[in-house]
């Protein structure tokens, strides 16, 4: 933006804020304008309407079961043209304000769900809805929100690993039990075909030997 002898050129995707004797007078759209400084007019500043980006928002939040989770997010936002005056006079550090609102939205969504319910796609969609509500009336609008990474805290990660090991052990035991029942059934049927009938003593002896062979695994 240039100001030569009262001539002002406002760039594309920008709104210039003009004051008269220190008070807001009007906004200027892109193009060339005349602002007579001698009459108390001056360009106080400008508001960018371009899409702004925060691509590495990191925060630590708690889930519904009170577990800590590390979240990394990506955000695009922009100022609304009709709110240019409010944006210019209301925020000294709009990027910080937007980032804080984003973190609040992430935390608000996370605390409503358990860790195993936090998929990237659904997390992103849920945060967008909360973030839009928080932004309402601020003069900014959301363009894109994406949850890039959801990482469990070290304690939760260990618990999940232990749970997975436990599930594998349960599955192994179930598989062995089913296999043992099948073996018993085949042997009993073989005895019947050989004319031994339902020999309970033989069955119990076989089960005892089978338990000794496999019970420690």
C-alpha positions in Angstrom: 0.0 0.0 0.0 1.5 3.4 -1.1 0.6 6.9 0.1 1.9 9.6 -2.2 0.4 13.0 -1.9 -2.8 11.5 -0.4 -3.0 8.8 -3.1 -3.4 5.3 -1.7 -3.3 2.0 -3.5 -4.9 -1.0 -1.7 -3.7 -4.4 -2.7 -5.9 -7.3 -3.7 -7.4 -9.4 -0.8 -6.8 -6.5 1.6 -9.0 -3.9 3.3 -7.5 -0.6 4.4 -8.9 1.1 7.5 -9.2 4.9 7.3 -9.5 7.1 10.4 -10.4 10.8 10.7 -8.8 12.6 13.7 -8.1 9.2 15.3 -11.5 7.6 14.9 -12.7 5.1 12.4 -14.1 6.7 9.2 -14.4 4.0 6.6 -12.7 1.0 4.9 -11.2 1.0 1.5 -11.4 -1.9 -0.9 -8.6 -3.0 -3.4 -7.7 -0.2 -5.9 -6.5 3.4 -5.9 -8.0 6.0 -3.5 -7.4 9.5 -2.4 -7.0 10.2 1.3 -6.5 13.9 2.1 -4.1 13.9 5.0 -4.5 17.6 5.4 -8.1 17.2 6.5 -7.3 14.8 9.3 -7.7 11.6 7.3 -5.1 8.8 7.5 -4.8 5.1 6.8 -4.5 3.5 10.2 -3.7 0.0 8.8 -5.0 -2.9 6.8 -6.6 -6.2 7.2 -5.6 -9.2 5.1 -8.4 -11.3 3.6 -6.0 -14.0 2.4 -6.2 -17.5 3.8 -3.9 -17.8 6.8 -2.4 -21.1 7.9 -1.3 -22.8 11.1 0.2 -26.1 10.1 1.8 -27.4 13.3 -0.6 -26.9 16.2 0.4 -29.2 19.0 -1.4 -29.7 22.3 -1.9 -32.2 25.1 -5.5 -33.0 26.0 -7.4 -35.5 28.1 -9.9 -38.1 26.9 -13.2 -39.1 28.5 -11.4 -41.8 30.5 -9.0 -39.0 31.8 -6.0 -40.2 29.7 -3.5 -37.8 28.2 -3.3 -37.7 24.4 -0.9 -35.6 22.2 -2.6 -34.1 19.2 -1.1 -32.4 16.1 -3.5 -30.3 13.9 -3.5 -28.3 10.7 -5.7 -25.2 10.3 -6.6 -22.7 7.6 -8.7 -19.6 8.3 -9.4 -16.1 7.0 -10.9 -12.8 8.0 -14.5 -12.0 6.8 -14.7 -8.9 4.7 -17.7 -7.5 6.4 -16.0 -7.9 9.8 -12.8 -6.1 8.8 -13.3 -3.2 11.1 -13.9 -5.4 14.1 -10.9 -7.6 13.3 -8.7 -4.5 13.0 -9.6 -3.0 16.3 -10.3 -6.1 18.4 -7.2 -8.3 18.1 -3.6 -7.4 18.8 -2.5 -10.9 18.0 -5.2 -12.7 15.9 -3.0 -15.8 15.2 -2.6 -16.5 18.9 -6.3 -16.0 19.4 -7.2 -18.4 16.6 -4.7 -21.0 17.8 -6.1 -20.8 21.4 -9.6 -21.4 20.1 -8.4 -24.3 18.0 -6.8 -26.0 21.0 -10.0 -25.4 23.0 -12.0 -27.1 20.3 -9.6 -30.1 20.2 -9.8 -30.4 24.0 -13.6 -30.1 24.0 -13.9 -32.9 21.5 -11.3 -35.2 23.1 -12.9 -35.0 26.6 -16.2 -36.4 25.1 -14.6 -39.6 23.7 -12.4 -42.5 24.8 -9.0 -42.9 23.1 -10.1 -45.8 21.0 -12.9 -43.6 19.5 -10.6 -40.9 18.3 -10.2 -41.6 14.6 -8.5 -38.9 12.5 -11.4 -38.3 10.2 -14.1 -38.2 12.9 -11.9 -36.1 15.2 -11.3 -33.5 12.4 -15.1 -33.3 11.7 -15.9 -32.9 15.3 -13.3 -30.2 15.9 -14.6 -28.3 12.9 -18.1 -28.0 14.4 -16.8 -26.9 17.8 -14.3 -24.5 16.2 -17.0 -22.9 14.1 -19.1 -22.2 17.2 -16.2 -20.7 19.0 -15.4 -18.5 15.9 -18.9 -17.2 15.5 -19.0 -13.4 15.6 -15.2 -13.1 15.9 -14.8 -11.9 12.3 -13.0 -15.0 11.2 -14.1 -18.2 9.5 -12.6 -21.6 9.2 -11.4 -22.8 5.8 -10.0 -26.2 6.7 -9.2 -28.2 9.8 -7.3 -31.5 9.8 -6.1 -33.6 12.7 -2.7 -34.8 11.6 -1.7 -37.1 14.4 -3.2 -38.6 17.6 -0.5 -40.0 19.9 -1.2 -41.6 23.3 0.8 -40.6 26.3 3.5 -43.0 27.4 1.4 -44.4 30.2 -1.6 -45.0 28.0 0.6 -46.5 25.3 2.0 -49.0 27.7 -1.5 -49.9 28.9 -2.6 -50.4 25.3 0.4 -52.7 24.6 -0.3 -54.7 27.7 -4.0 -55.0 26.7 -3.0 -56.2 23.3 -0.7 -58.8 24.7 -3.4 -59.9 27.1 -5.9 -60.2 24.2 -3.4 -62.3 22.2 -2.9 -64.7 25.2 -6.7 -65.1 25.6 -7.0 -65.9 21.9 -4.2 -68.4 22.2 -5.8 -70.2 25.1 -9.2 -70.3 23.4 -7.6 -71.7 20.3 -5.8 -74.4 22.3 -9.0 -75.3 24.2 -10.9 -75.7 20.9 -8.1 -77.8 19.5 -8.0 -80.0 22.6 -11.8 -80.6 22.5 -11.5 -81.6 18.9 -8.7 -84.0 19.6 -10.7 -85.6 22.5 -13.7 -85.9 20.2 -11.7 -87.7 17.5 -10.2 -90.1 20.0 -13.5 -91.0 21.6 -15.1 -91.6 18.2 -12.1 -93.8 17.3 -12.6 -95.8 20.5 -16.2 -96.3 19.8 -15.4 -97.6 16.3 -13.0 -100.0 17.8 -15.7 -101.3 20.1 -14.6 -99.7 23.4 -17.6 -97.5 23.8 -17.6 -94.5 26.2 -14.6 -95.4 28.3 -14.6 -92.7 30.9 -11.3 -93.8 32.5 -9.4 -93.8 29.2 -10.8 -90.3 28.4 -9.8 -88.9 31.7 -6.3 -90.4 31.4 -5.9 -88.8 28.0 -7.1 -85.4 29.2 -4.6 -85.6 32.1 -1.7 -86.4 29.8 -2.7 -83.7 27.4 -2.9 -81.1 30.2 0.6 -82.0 31.3 2.0 -81.6 27.8 0.3 -78.3 27.0 -0.8 -76.7 30.2 2.5 -74.8 30.7 2.3 -73.0 27.3 
